[in-house]
Amino acid sequence: MVAGAAWAIHQQYEANEQAELGVAQLKSEIIAGRRLVESTPEKERQVIVLRELGPVFAQILPDSSEVNELIKTFYRYSGEAGVEPTSFKSKPEPNSAQSKSDFSKVAYTLSLSGDTFQFLDFLHRIETHRRFMAVPRFTLQAASRREMEELGYARHRIQMDVETYVCSSNDMSQRTKVDAYDRKRDLLTAEINRRRQALTLSTFHYRGARGRRDPWIDPRVPAEDNPSGLSVPEQNAKVEALVTLLDRADGQWEEVQDAPDVLTRMLLRRDLMASLGMIGDGLVEIDTLGLVTFIPAVKRLDLEVREPLVALHLDIDATSYVEGPTIEELEQVSASMHKHLSKGNYALAIATFAEVSEGLPLVSGDAPRELLAARLELLAEEAEVLRDFEAIEMGFGGSALIEGRPSVVILNGRSWTPGDVMPKGIEVLEIRPREVDFAFRGFVLTRHF
């Protein structure tokens, strides 16, 4: 009996110990549950805010196709900014870093060269890209002043890293349901809007150098080196204006070469020569008054204006009217003049002839072209006569045609008969009902009334 009682007591002690362990575990679970309950509202708040910001993330983060096109985008930006790309290559990220986040980092290392303001323009284009991109680091090796003086511009060597992110989590089936989601979302509207505003890209408009000096190369020169009194920005502006004019002249020359017909080509060529004249006047002013003395500006003037201008003149001279207009050009001008004359556009016919008139003396000795040139001159003379005759006022007052007696026409309040000579050398030849033939400067012309 004593042994049995001892065994029962031992079993009770073990049961008590198990019960105490169960109580301790239950208390621990209760504490953990309370913590979960306490943290659930905050987690729900974060989940709701992030879900509502999902479309914003989709707008600012590039998708896979855009990431594949980023290299092309960088090359396009470099061309627009004027920097010279050396190499654009992707920068692999460690696998461990990629696996810890739903966002995959995509990084590139760009090597390029350019002056400070071209580099800032390139950065500006990256910053204003419609997708998020960051530049965590860059290194710049400044060009030497001697290099700038030789080239006319600075070519700093720059290496920079560019980073962006792509959302790599596409499993939407595991989204946890939030009870009363719409009501809780409405309560968090202010927080969602604040976070949305924080994610909106905020940029400024980069306005270029605006006369500033390159901070990596100090281009300031002593005042006595510039007798004209123009500052360095003013000298650079003078050169920049001529560079712009020459770029426009290059474009005009391409238009001249691509002109669909001779008349268009001649008109475009005239505009081109006007632009070249403006460039020549600008160079004469600079050289005569000594306006540009800053060495980099002088070098740029030589490399980007004087030498290309000489080359452009050589190209133009190689296609100029060395031996006068061709037969095809003369025939086309003749056809255009005939068309204008038939429509009564005498001024246009005269203007068309003027485009080739200077080259006509050069066709001497070439019989086919001489004949065409003579026809053009006759057409031009006819157009001038018709233009002048049409401009003469003739007030018709009636006519009388009586058999056996001279015909009479009343013009400008006076009567005229065949053989009479009117003012400006107009001779009355023949009078018919409501029309009269006149002789004017060697041509017989009919005026209808």
LINMOVEN-V493444 format. One line per field, one symbol per residue. ss: DSSP state (a for helix, b for strand, c for the rest). psi: psi as a letter, one per 40 degrees, with the letter a starting at -180 (. if undefined). burial: # if it has 16 or more other ideal C-beta (glycine too) atoms within 10 Angstrom, else .. A space follows every 10 residues. Layout:
ss: ???
psi: ???
burial: ???
This chain:
ss: caaaaaaaaa aaaaaaaaaa aaaaaaaaaa aaaaaaaaaa aaaaaaaaaa aacaaaaaaa cccaaaaaca aaaaaaaaaa accbbbbbbb bcccaaaaac ccbbbbbbbb bbbbcaaaaa aaaaaaaccc cccbbbbbbb bcccaaaaaa accccbbbbb bbbbbbbccc cccccccccc aaaaaaacaa aaaaaaaaac cccccccccc cccccccccc ccaaaccccc caaaaaaaaa aaaaaaaaaa aaaaaaaccc caaaaaaaaa aaaaaaaaaa aaaaaaaaac ccccaaaaaa aaaaaaaaaa aaaaaaaacc ccccccaaaa aaaaaaaaaa aacccaaaaa aaaaaaaaaa aaacccaaaa aaaaaaaaaa aaaaaaaaaa cccccbbbbb cccccccbbb bccbbbcccc bbaaabbbbb bbccbbbbbb ccbbbbbbc
psi: dddddddddd dddddddddd dddddddddd dddddddded dddddddddd ddedddddde hiiddddded dddddddddd eeihhdhhii hiiiddddee iehhhhiihh hiiiiddddd dddddddeie ihiigdiiih hiiidddddd deiigihhhi hhiiihhehe geeehhhhif dddddddedd ddddddddeh hhiihheadf eiiheehhei iideegdeeh iddddddddd dddddddddd dddddddehd iddddddddd dddddddddd ddddddddef dhehdddddd dddecddddd ddddddddei gdfiiidddd dddddddddd ddeegddddd dddddedded deehehdddd dddddddddd dddddddddd ehhhhheiih hhheiiihih hfeiiiihei hiiffhhhdi hihfihhihh feihihhh.
burial: .......... .......... .......... .......... ...##..##. .#...#...# ##...##..# ..##..##.. #.#.#..#.. .......... ...###.#.# .########. ######..#. #.#....... .##....#.. .#####.#.# .######... .......#.. ....#..#.. .#........ ........#. ...#.##.#. #....#...# .#####.##. .##.##..## .##..#.... .##.##.##. .#..##..#. .##..#.... ########## #..##..##. .#...#.... #..##...## ####.##..# #...##.### .##.###.## ..#.....#. .##.##..## .#####..#. ........#. ......###. #....#...# .#...#.##. #....#.#.# ....#.#..
